[in-house]
Amino acid sequence: MRLVVEDASPDASDRHSGDEQCVKLRRAIDRLPEAQRQVVLLRYYSGLKFVEIAELLGCPLNTALGRMHKAMLKLKQMMD
């Protein structure tokens, strides 16, 4: 599979829109319940695998996966 980018240099309005989306996403993450927020931050900001997250948080793997699933559903709802 090949990704084709027509214009790789975003103009100022695209950058501004992207910045707004980042701020909105960060605020949405901050509003998640603590257990869900931890999993999201460890996965996407720290780059940990779910097995590592579960071990670090002292919970079963399926619990970590479930928290991520619920967090993603809530984030999607908040971002719409």
Sequence and secondary structure as in RCSB ss.txt:
>XXXX:A:sequence
MRLVVEDASPDASDRHSGDEQCVKLRRAIDRLPEAQRQVVLLRYYSGLKFVEIAELLGCPLNTALGRMHKAMLKL
KQMMD
>XXXX:A:secstr
     S  S  HHHHHHHHHHHHHHHHHHHHS HHHHHHHIIIIIS   HHHHHHHHTS HHHHHHHHHHHHHHH
HHHH 
